[in-house]
Amino acid sequence: MYFEITRQGAEAKAVGARGPWKWRLVREPDNIVAYGEGYGSKKECEAAVASVMLVTNATPIRYDPGDN
């Protein structure tokens, strides 16, 4: 698995526009496991990825109480 950081919108790249930053966690082959979007800067996006990397192993699973 790997994290990928890019600008949002393939069409934005095509016209040279600079949209917000996004990240995604990808498991080969091209299976998106998690993502975050709408970061105003690359640095903010990188900080979000670092945050996910820090807590992932220690984060418990919570289930909706209404689901059995």
C-alpha positions in Angstrom: 0.0 0.0 0.0 1.0 3.6 -0.5 -0.2 7.1 0.0 -0.7 9.3 -3.1 -0.9 13.1 -2.9 -2.2 15.1 -5.9 -4.2 18.1 -6.9 -8.0 17.4 -7.3 -9.5 16.9 -10.7 -7.9 15.4 -13.7 -9.6 18.1 -15.8 -7.9 20.7 -13.7 -4.5 19.3 -14.7 -5.4 19.4 -18.4 -6.2 23.1 -18.4 -3.4 24.0 -16.0 -5.7 25.0 -13.1 -4.6 24.5 -9.6 -7.3 22.9 -7.4 -7.2 21.8 -3.8 -4.9 19.0 -2.7 -6.1 15.5 -1.9 -4.5 12.3 -0.6 -5.5 8.7 -1.0 -4.3 5.4 0.4 -4.0 2.9 -2.4 -3.7 -0.9 -2.3 -2.5 -2.4 -5.5 -3.9 -2.7 -8.1 -5.5 0.7 -8.0 -7.9 -0.1 -5.1 -8.6 3.1 -3.0 -8.8 2.2 0.7 -9.1 5.7 2.2 -9.0 9.3 1.0 -9.1 12.9 2.1 -9.7 16.0 -0.1 -10.0 19.7 -0.1 -6.7 20.8 1.5 -5.7 24.3 0.7 -1.9 23.5 0.6 0.4 20.6 -0.1 1.7 21.0 3.5 -1.8 20.7 5.0 -2.3 17.6 2.9 1.0 16.1 4.0 0.1 16.8 7.7 -3.2 14.9 7.2 -1.4 11.9 5.8 1.1 12.0 8.7 -1.8 12.1 11.1 -3.4 9.0 9.5 -0.1 7.2 9.6 0.3 7.9 13.4 -3.1 6.7 14.5 -3.9 3.9 12.1 -2.5 1.0 14.2 -4.0 2.2 17.5 -7.4 3.4 16.2 -10.3 1.2 17.4 -13.2 0.2 15.2 -16.6 1.7 16.2 -19.9 0.3 15.0 -23.2 2.1 14.8 -25.2 0.8 17.8 -28.2 0.3 15.5 -26.3 -2.2 13.3 -26.4 -5.8 14.5 
